[in-house]
């Protein structure tokens, strides 16, 4: 039988029909709506369509969600980027789609997929850092997810790197994801444009016409063309990624760190610099083995594949 994985992110909902080997056979996507009912409508609509595509062979659904998931994996307690608060998401979606539903943190789902099919294969201790709207984090120890006492570990994106820094939707200031994510890339770019005034490059005219036109993808595209502001913003992202990875290494001492999420598509422009910064500032630099820092092999499908893989535990006979 097939299963369906749904990756519910702060900007986009993506759903796929997945086989036992991790192949995504059909894929659908839509912008993430603001309200709870609208979001669940989108999820249910995608699942219904994919079940029809499968000819009735899709027997379970995995939801990969950017937020705190309860220990029984049936409720979303809190999400900085989604409307759910103490919400019985599993029950509500099951009622709409008519098949069993499993709920998991999105980074956990991606980590499971990368360990089974991708960049973390064979690692004893692996960390996944998903750079998207924010930062998601996951920890695998001997192939098993570590969720902490209450199911919310490791919430890496909300480690405070800059006391009193940029405000974060979680309620704190200075969180890692405010300096190292797709959202952070835009914020940094706009700050640089405001601070340094007119300069050569395409982003200046775009920001002058409409600051809302500046997106992470546009900044990355401008950097590839040599735009000076975009290149500087990419450099800042690299520095903060290295800084955060050093902190992660100090706590977990992983064998492998997998960098995923939508921002990882631009990894050639920042990952080498991030590795160098990480190696320079990690505690005991020069006197300890360093984690291998790798880019996801499953790209943005990792959350979908991992959620679908976990959902297989709900199939009859599993």
C-alpha distance (Angstrom), angle and dihedral (degrees) to the residues before:
residue distance angle dihedral
X1 . . .
X2 3.77 . .
X3 3.79 128.3 .
X4 3.80 134.0 -154.0
X5 3.79 124.5 -126.7
X6 3.80 120.6 -161.2
X7 3.81 119.8 -167.6
X8 3.81 108.5 -160.2
X9 3.79 108.4 -165.0
X10 3.76 133.7 170.7
X11 3.81 93.1 -101.6
X12 3.79 106.2 22.6
X13 3.81 141.9 24.3
X14 3.82 113.4 -145.4
X15 3.80 124.9 -176.9
X16 3.77 130.8 -175.7
X17 3.78 141.7 -176.4
X18 3.82 105.9 -127.1
X19 3.80 134.7 -170.1
X20 3.81 127.9 -147.9
X21 3.83 91.9 -91.4
X22 3.80 92.6 58.0
X23 3.80 96.6 -104.3
X24 3.81 115.1 148.8
X25 3.80 104.3 -137.4
X26 3.83 99.5 178.2
X27 3.79 129.7 14.1
X28 3.80 134.9 -163.7
X29 3.80 131.6 178.3
X30 3.81 140.8 -178.2
X31 3.82 138.0 169.5
X32 3.80 114.0 -87.0
X33 3.84 108.1 -104.8
X34 3.80 121.4 -138.4
X35 3.81 102.7 -124.4
X36 3.81 130.4 68.7
X37 3.81 96.2 -124.5
X38 3.79 93.0 45.3
X39 3.80 91.2 49.7
X40 3.80 92.5 50.7
X41 3.82 89.5 47.1
X42 3.81 89.8 56.2
X43 3.81 92.8 47.9
X44 3.81 93.4 47.0
X45 3.79 91.8 46.8
X46 3.80 92.5 52.0
X47 3.81 93.0 46.7
X48 3.80 92.3 48.4
X49 3.80 91.2 50.3
X50 3.80 93.2 47.7
X51 3.80 92.3 47.8
X52 3.78 87.6 54.2
X53 3.81 89.6 49.5
X54 3.81 89.1 52.7
X55 3.80 93.7 54.2
X56 3.79 90.0 -123.1
X57 3.82 95.0 -52.2
X58 3.84 95.1 114.5
X59 3.79 102.3 95.8
X60 3.82 104.0 171.2
X61 3.80 142.0 22.1
X62 3.79 131.0 -139.1
X63 3.81 118.5 -158.4
X64 3.80 115.9 -157.2
X65 3.81 106.0 -162.7
X66 3.80 132.6 -172.8
X67 3.80 97.1 -130.8
X68 3.82 149.0 61.5
X69 3.81 110.0 -52.9
X70 3.82 120.8 -160.4
X71 3.80 119.6 -113.3
X72 3.82 90.8 -106.5
X73 3.83 87.6 51.6
X74 3.79 93.9 -129.4
X75 3.82 101.8 102.5
X76 3.80 135.7 53.8
X77 3.79 104.4 -141.2
X78 3.80 98.6 -174.3
X79 3.78 140.7 -16.0
X80 3.82 125.7 -174.5
X81 3.81 91.7 -152.5
X82 3.84 103.5 32.9
X83 3.85 132.2 62.1
X84 3.83 97.8 -121.1
X85 3.82 118.4 113.6
X86 3.85 118.7 173.3
X87 3.81 86.2 -23.1
X88 3.82 125.9 168.1
X89 3.80 90.5 -135.8
X90 3.81 97.9 160.7
X91 3.80 94.0 53.7
X92 3.80 93.9 44.7
X93 3.80 95.3 48.8
X94 3.82 92.5 43.6
X95 3.78 89.2 54.6
X96 3.81 90.3 53.9
X97 3.80 100.6 43.8
X98 3.82 102.9 33.4
X99 3.82 98.6 -133.9
X100 3.83 132.6 90.1
X101 3.81 115.7 -80.0
X102 3.80 128.8 -155.7
X103 3.82 121.0 -160.9
X104 3.80 123.3 -149.8
X105 3.78 139.1 163.0
X106 3.81 107.9 -95.3
X107 3.80 96.0 -125.2
X108 3.81 90.7 48.6
X109 3.80 89.9 53.4
X110 3.80 91.4 48.6
X111 3.81 91.3 48.6
X112 3.81 91.7 52.2
X113 3.81 90.0 52.0
X114 3.81 93.6 47.5
X115 3.82 91.2 48.7
X116 3.80 92.4 49.2
X117 3.80 100.6 38.1
X118 3.81 110.1 5.0
X119 3.80 152.4 30.0
X120 3.83 98.6 -22.5
X121 3.80 95.4 51.9
X122 3.82 112.1 145.5
X123 3.82 95.9 2.3
X124 3.81 116.2 143.1
X125 3.82 93.1 -154.2
X126 3.80 118.0 20.3
X127 3.78 133.7 170.9
X128 3.79 124.9 -161.8
X129 3.80 119.8 -155.6
X130 3.80 112.1 -169.2
X131 3.81 113.5 -161.2
X132 3.79 109.9 -160.4
X133 3.80 132.7 112.6
X134 3.81 83.3 -24.5
X135 3.80 132.9 -12.2
X136 3.78 124.3 -75.7
X137 3.79 121.7 -167.5
X138 3.80 136.4 -163.4
X139 3.80 135.9 179.0
X140 3.80 125.4 -153.8
X141 3.81 120.6 -169.8
X142 3.81 113.7 -170.4
X143 3.78 88.9 -20.3
X144 3.81 95.2 -52.2
X145 3.79 124.1 113.5
X146 3.79 116.6 -117.0
X147 3.82 109.0 -144.3
X148 3.81 102.4 166.6
X149 3.81 127.9 -128.9
X150 3.81 94.6 -55.6
X151 3.79 102.0 29.6
X152 3.80 99.4 -104.6
X153 3.82 103.8 98.2
X154 2.97 134.6 151.0
X155 3.82 100.8 26.2
X156 3.79 94.1 172.0
X157 3.79 98.1 162.4
X158 3.78 91.5 66.3
X159 3.77 98.0 51.4
X160 3.80 104.3 124.5
X161 3.78 109.2 -119.3
X162 3.82 98.0 162.1
X163 3.84 115.5 40.5
X164 3.80 108.3 -140.5
X165 3.81 90.4 7.2
X166 3.78 131.6 135.1
X167 3.83 115.4 -22.4
X168 3.80 115.2 -106.2
X169 3.84 129.5 -153.5
X170 3.82 87.7 -121.4
X171 3.82 88.9 70.1
X172 3.80 98.7 -105.7
X173 3.79 130.7 97.7
X174 3.79 128.8 -125.6
X175 3.82 99.0 23.5
X176 3.81 117.1 168.1
X177 3.81 92.2 -114.6
X178 3.81 91.2 58.4
X179 3.83 87.2 66.5
X180 3.80 102.6 30.3
X181 3.83 116.4 41.9
X182 3.78 140.3 69.9
X183 3.80 89.4 -82.4
X184 3.80 91.1 48.1
X185 3.80 91.4 51.3
X186 3.82 89.5 58.5
X187 3.81 93.0 45.3
X188 3.79 92.2 49.8
X189 3.81 91.6 48.1
X190 3.81 93.3 51.3
X191 3.83 90.9 47.0
X192 3.80 90.8 51.3
X193 3.80 91.9 48.7
X194 3.81 91.3 49.5
X195 3.79 93.3 45.5
X196 3.78 100.2 46.4
X197 3.78 101.4 32.0
X198 3.81 123.4 -152.2
X199 3.78 116.1 7.5
X200 3.76 136.7 156.4
X201 3.77 115.2 -78.6
X202 3.78 144.0 77.7
X203 3.80 97.2 -93.8
X204 3.79 93.8 66.3
X205 3.79 94.2 63.1
X206 3.80 92.6 41.2
X207 3.80 92.7 51.9
X208 3.79 91.7 46.1
X209 3.80 90.9 53.4
X210 3.81 95.4 44.3
X211 3.85 126.1 -16.3
X212 3.81 88.2 -156.9
X213 3.81 89.1 68.4
X214 3.82 89.8 68.7
X215 3.81 107.7 96.9
X216 3.78 132.4 163.2
X217 3.80 90.7 -105.3
X218 3.81 91.4 51.2
X219 3.80 91.2 49.8
X220 3.81 90.6 50.1
X221 3.81 91.3 48.2
X222 3.81 91.0 49.2
X223 3.81 90.9 49.2
X224 3.80 90.1 53.7
X225 3.82 87.4 55.7
X226 3.80 91.9 50.7
X227 3.82 99.9 -103.6
X228 3.85 104.1 169.6
X229 3.80 96.6 -142.7
X230 3.79 92.4 47.2
X231 3.80 91.5 48.6
X232 3.79 90.8 51.1
X233 3.81 90.7 49.3
X234 3.82 89.5 51.2
X235 3.78 88.8 50.9
X236 3.80 90.6 53.5
X237 3.81 90.6 50.0
X238 3.82 89.8 50.9
X239 3.80 92.0 50.8
X240 3.80 93.4 49.9
X241 3.79 91.8 45.4
X242 3.79 90.2 54.1
X243 3.80 91.2 45.7
X244 3.79 92.5 52.0
X245 3.80 94.2 43.8
X246 3.80 89.8 54.3
X247 3.81 88.9 55.3
X248 3.81 90.7 47.6
X249 3.81 90.5 50.0
X250 3.80 91.8 49.8
X251 3.81 90.1 55.9
X252 3.83 104.0 36.1
X253 3.85 105.7 18.4
X254 3.83 92.2 -148.0
X255 3.77 125.6 -165.4
X256 3.82 91.4 -144.3
X257 3.80 134.5 19.3
X258 3.80 114.6 -162.3
X259 3.81 115.2 -157.6
X260 3.80 110.6 -153.5
X261 3.79 140.3 151.1
X262 3.79 128.5 89.9
X263 3.81 94.0 -61.7
X264 3.82 89.9 60.7
X265 3.82 87.9 74.7
X266 3.81 85.4 76.8
X267 3.83 94.0 46.7
X268 3.83 94.8 122.6
X269 3.81 87.7 67.4
X270 3.81 97.4 53.1
X271 3.81 115.3 9.5
X272 3.82 99.8 83.9
X273 3.80 90.7 50.9
X274 3.82 90.2 46.9
X275 3.82 90.6 51.6
X276 3.80 90.9 51.6
X277 3.80 92.9 49.1
X278 3.81 91.4 46.8
X279 3.81 91.4 51.1
X280 3.81 91.3 49.2
X281 3.82 98.7 49.7
X282 3.83 104.8 32.2
X283 3.81 112.0 112.3
X284 3.80 111.0 -92.1
X285 3.78 93.2 17.2
X286 3.78 109.4 -170.4
X287 3.81 93.0 18.8
X288 3.81 103.3 68.7
X289 3.79 139.1 52.0
X290 3.79 112.2 -93.7
X291 3.78 124.6 -134.3
X292 3.78 116.3 -107.8
X293 3.80 105.7 -114.1
X294 3.79 109.4 -151.4
X295 3.79 136.5 173.3
X296 3.79 118.7 -118.5
X297 3.79 114.3 -89.5
X298 3.81 92.8 -155.7
X299 3.80 94.8 51.5
X300 3.80 115.2 -159.5
X301 3.82 91.6 -17.9
X302 3.82 93.0 72.7
X303 3.82 94.9 92.6
X304 3.80 92.0 48.1
X305 3.81 93.3 47.1
X306 3.80 93.4 45.8
X307 3.80 93.8 48.2
X308 3.80 91.3 48.5
X309 3.81 91.1 47.0
X310 3.83 91.8 51.9
X311 3.81 90.7 46.5
X312 3.80 89.3 62.0
X313 3.82 87.2 78.6
X314 3.85 86.7 70.5
X315 3.82 94.6 57.4
X316 3.80 119.0 106.5
X317 3.79 111.5 -89.2
X318 3.83 94.7 18.3
